[in-house]
């Protein structure tokens, strides 16, 4: 298995950004 943890972290960060954008608006 060549699963890159960076990809999982990137998705988590992206979700946090989207949630912040929704809360801000």
mmJSON file of the N, C-alpha and C atoms, coordinates in Angstrom:
{"data_MODEL":{"atom_site":{
"group_PDB":["ATOM","ATOM","ATOM","ATOM","ATOM","ATOM","ATOM","ATOM","ATOM","ATOM","ATOM","ATOM","ATOM","ATOM","ATOM","ATOM","ATOM","ATOM","ATOM","ATOM","ATOM","ATOM","ATOM","ATOM","ATOM","ATOM","ATOM","ATOM","ATOM","ATOM","ATOM","ATOM","ATOM","ATOM","ATOM","ATOM","ATOM","ATOM","ATOM","ATOM","ATOM","ATOM","ATOM","ATOM","ATOM","ATOM","ATOM","ATOM","ATOM","ATOM","ATOM","ATOM","ATOM","ATOM","ATOM","ATOM","ATOM","ATOM","ATOM","ATOM","ATOM","ATOM","ATOM","ATOM","ATOM","ATOM","ATOM","ATOM","ATOM","ATOM","ATOM","ATOM","ATOM","ATOM","ATOM"],
"id":[1,2,3,4,5,6,7,8,9,10,11,12,13,14,15,16,17,18,19,20,21,22,23,24,25,26,27,28,29,30,31,32,33,34,35,36,37,38,39,40,41,42,43,44,45,46,47,48,49,50,51,52,53,54,55,56,57,58,59,60,61,62,63,64,65,66,67,68,69,70,71,72,73,74,75],
"type_symbol":["N","C","C","N","C","C","N","C","C","N","C","C","N","C","C","N","C","C","N","C","C","N","C","C","N","C","C","N","C","C","N","C","C","N","C","C","N","C","C","N","C","C","N","C","C","N","C","C","N","C","C","N","C","C","N","C","C","N","C","C","N","C","C","N","C","C","N","C","C","N","C","C","N","C","C"],
"label_atom_id":["N","CA","C","N","CA","C","N","CA","C","N","CA","C","N","CA","C","N","CA","C","N","CA","C","N","CA","C","N","CA","C","N","CA","C","N","CA","C","N","CA","C","N","CA","C","N","CA","C","N","CA","C","N","CA","C","N","CA","C","N","CA","C","N","CA","C","N","CA","C","N","CA","C","N","CA","C","N","CA","C","N","CA","C","N","CA","C"],
"label_alt_id":[null,null,null,null,null,null,null,null,null,null,null,null,null,null,null,null,null,null,null,null,null,null,null,null,null,null,null,null,null,null,null,null,null,null,null,null,null,null,null,null,null,null,null,null,null,null,null,null,null,null,null,null,null,null,null,null,null,null,null,null,null,null,null,null,null,null,null,null,null,null,null,null,null,null,null],
"label_comp_id":["UNK","UNK","UNK","UNK","UNK","UNK","UNK","UNK","UNK","UNK","UNK","UNK","UNK","UNK","UNK","UNK","UNK","UNK","UNK","UNK","UNK","UNK","UNK","UNK","UNK","UNK","UNK","UNK","UNK","UNK","UNK","UNK","UNK","UNK","UNK","UNK","UNK","UNK","UNK","UNK","UNK","UNK","UNK","UNK","UNK","UNK","UNK","UNK","UNK","UNK","UNK","UNK","UNK","UNK","UNK","UNK","UNK","UNK","UNK","UNK","UNK","UNK","UNK","UNK","UNK","UNK","UNK","UNK","UNK","UNK","UNK","UNK","UNK","UNK","UNK"],
"label_asym_id":["A","A","A","A","A","A","A","A","A","A","A","A","A","A","A","A","A","A","A","A","A","A","A","A","A","A","A","A","A","A","A","A","A","A","A","A","A","A","A","A","A","A","A","A","A","A","A","A","A","A","A","A","A","A","A","A","A","A","A","A","A","A","A","A","A","A","A","A","A","A","A","A","A","A","A"],
"label_entity_id":["1","1","1","1","1","1","1","1","1","1","1","1","1","1","1","1","1","1","1","1","1","1","1","1","1","1","1","1","1","1","1","1","1","1","1","1","1","1","1","1","1","1","1","1","1","1","1","1","1","1","1","1","1","1","1","1","1","1","1","1","1","1","1","1","1","1","1","1","1","1","1","1","1","1","1"],
"label_seq_id":[1,1,1,2,2,2,3,3,3,4,4,4,5,5,5,6,6,6,7,7,7,8,8,8,9,9,9,10,10,10,11,11,11,12,12,12,13,13,13,14,14,14,15,15,15,16,16,16,17,17,17,18,18,18,19,19,19,20,20,20,21,21,21,22,22,22,23,23,23,24,24,24,25,25,25],
"pdbx_PDB_ins_code":[null,null,null,null,null,null,null,null,null,null,null,null,null,null,null,null,null,null,null,null,null,null,null,null,null,null,null,null,null,null,null,null,null,null,null,null,null,null,null,null,null,null,null,null,null,null,null,null,null,null,null,null,null,null,null,null,null,null,null,null,null,null,null,null,null,null,null,null,null,null,null,null,null,null,null],
"Cartn_x":[0.837,0.0,0.873,0.652,1.428,0.497,-0.058,-0.993,-0.223,-0.378,0.349,-0.482,0.047,-0.679,-0.908,-0.039,-0.173,-1.497,-1.95,-3.219,-4.371,-4.299,-5.353,-5.353,-4.151,-4.03,-4.564,-4.243,-4.685,-6.202,-6.834,-8.301,-8.913,-8.273,-8.785,-8.676,-7.558,-7.366,-8.378,-8.619,-9.572,-10.97,-11.338,-12.656,-12.774,-11.691,-11.721,-11.874,-11.225,-11.316,-12.736,-13.32,-14.679,-15.666,-15.478,-16.386,-16.265,-15.036,-14.837,-15.495,-15.403,-16.011,-17.533,-18.106,-19.565,-19.987,-19.178,-19.521,-19.363,-18.373,-18.113,-19.242,-19.729,-20.776,-22.127],
"Cartn_y":[-1.209,0.0,1.261,2.126,3.372,4.556,4.564,5.636,6.806,7.963,9.142,9.863,9.993,10.682,12.151,12.707,14.119,14.368,13.383,13.53,13.598,12.764,12.768,14.085,14.583,15.856,16.996,16.949,18.002,18.044,16.876,16.816,17.343,17.034,17.496,19.014,19.548,21.003,21.673,21.066,21.638,21.679,20.614,20.568,21.651,21.866,22.881,24.272,24.495,25.798,26.028,24.999,25.116,25.388,24.708,24.898,26.322,26.85,28.223,29.217,28.95,29.836,29.858,28.688,28.612,29.319,29.197,29.832,31.348,31.784,33.213,33.879,33.199,33.793,33.784],
"Cartn_z":[0.0,0.0,0.0,-0.966,-1.025,-0.77,0.43,0.785,1.37,0.775,1.264,2.324,3.535,4.608,4.279,3.433,3.062,2.353,1.591,0.874,1.861,2.915,3.926,4.689,4.99,5.71,4.842,3.56,2.648,2.57,2.528,2.464,3.751,4.887,6.175,6.261,5.792,5.809,4.896,3.737,2.786,3.389,4.107,4.742,5.803,6.551,7.611,7.003,5.864,5.198,4.69,4.103,3.568,4.695,5.818,6.952,7.482,7.494,7.975,7.031,5.73,4.745,4.913,5.2,5.37,6.643,7.701,8.974,8.86,8.088,7.956,7.174,6.131,5.298,5.993],
"occupancy":[1.0,1.0,1.0,1.0,1.0,1.0,1.0,1.0,1.0,1.0,1.0,1.0,1.0,1.0,1.0,1.0,1.0,1.0,1.0,1.0,1.0,1.0,1.0,1.0,1.0,1.0,1.0,1.0,1.0,1.0,1.0,1.0,1.0,1.0,1.0,1.0,1.0,1.0,1.0,1.0,1.0,1.0,1.0,1.0,1.0,1.0,1.0,1.0,1.0,1.0,1.0,1.0,1.0,1.0,1.0,1.0,1.0,1.0,1.0,1.0,1.0,1.0,1.0,1.0,1.0,1.0,1.0,1.0,1.0,1.0,1.0,1.0,1.0,1.0,1.0],
"B_iso_or_equiv":[0.0,0.0,0.0,0.0,0.0,0.0,0.0,0.0,0.0,0.0,0.0,0.0,0.0,0.0,0.0,0.0,0.0,0.0,0.0,0.0,0.0,0.0,0.0,0.0,0.0,0.0,0.0,0.0,0.0,0.0,0.0,0.0,0.0,0.0,0.0,0.0,0.0,0.0,0.0,0.0,0.0,0.0,0.0,0.0,0.0,0.0,0.0,0.0,0.0,0.0,0.0,0.0,0.0,0.0,0.0,0.0,0.0,0.0,0.0,0.0,0.0,0.0,0.0,0.0,0.0,0.0,0.0,0.0,0.0,0.0,0.0,0.0,0.0,0.0,0.0],
"pdbx_formal_charge":[null,null,null,null,null,null,null,null,null,null,null,null,null,null,null,null,null,null,null,null,null,null,null,null,null,null,null,null,null,null,null,null,null,null,null,null,null,null,null,null,null,null,null,null,null,null,null,null,null,null,null,null,null,null,null,null,null,null,null,null,null,null,null,null,null,null,null,null,null,null,null,null,null,null,null],
"auth_seq_id":[1,1,1,2,2,2,3,3,3,4,4,4,5,5,5,6,6,6,7,7,7,8,8,8,9,9,9,10,10,10,11,11,11,12,12,12,13,13,13,14,14,14,15,15,15,16,16,16,17,17,17,18,18,18,19,19,19,20,20,20,21,21,21,22,22,22,23,23,23,24,24,24,25,25,25],
"auth_comp_id":["UNK","UNK","UNK","UNK","UNK","UNK","UNK","UNK","UNK","UNK","UNK","UNK","UNK","UNK","UNK","UNK","UNK","UNK","UNK","UNK","UNK","UNK","UNK","UNK","UNK","UNK","UNK","UNK","UNK","UNK","UNK","UNK","UNK","UNK","UNK","UNK","UNK","UNK","UNK","UNK","UNK","UNK","UNK","UNK","UNK","UNK","UNK","UNK","UNK","UNK","UNK","UNK","UNK","UNK","UNK","UNK","UNK","UNK","UNK","UNK","UNK","UNK","UNK","UNK","UNK","UNK","UNK","UNK","UNK","UNK","UNK","UNK","UNK","UNK","UNK"],
"auth_asym_id":["A","A","A","A","A","A","A","A","A","A","A","A","A","A","A","A","A","A","A","A","A","A","A","A","A","A","A","A","A","A","A","A","A","A","A","A","A","A","A","A","A","A","A","A","A","A","A","A","A","A","A","A","A","A","A","A","A","A","A","A","A","A","A","A","A","A","A","A","A","A","A","A","A","A","A"],
"auth_atom_id":["N","CA","C","N","CA","C","N","CA","C","N","CA","C","N","CA","C","N","CA","C","N","CA","C","N","CA","C","N","CA","C","N","CA","C","N","CA","C","N","CA","C","N","CA","C","N","CA","C","N","CA","C","N","CA","C","N","CA","C","N","CA","C","N","CA","C","N","CA","C","N","CA","C","N","CA","C","N","CA","C","N","CA","C","N","CA","C"],
"pdbx_PDB_model_num":[1,1,1,1,1,1,1,1,1,1,1,1,1,1,1,1,1,1,1,1,1,1,1,1,1,1,1,1,1,1,1,1,1,1,1,1,1,1,1,1,1,1,1,1,1,1,1,1,1,1,1,1,1,1,1,1,1,1,1,1,1,1,1,1,1,1,1,1,1,1,1,1,1,1,1]
}}}
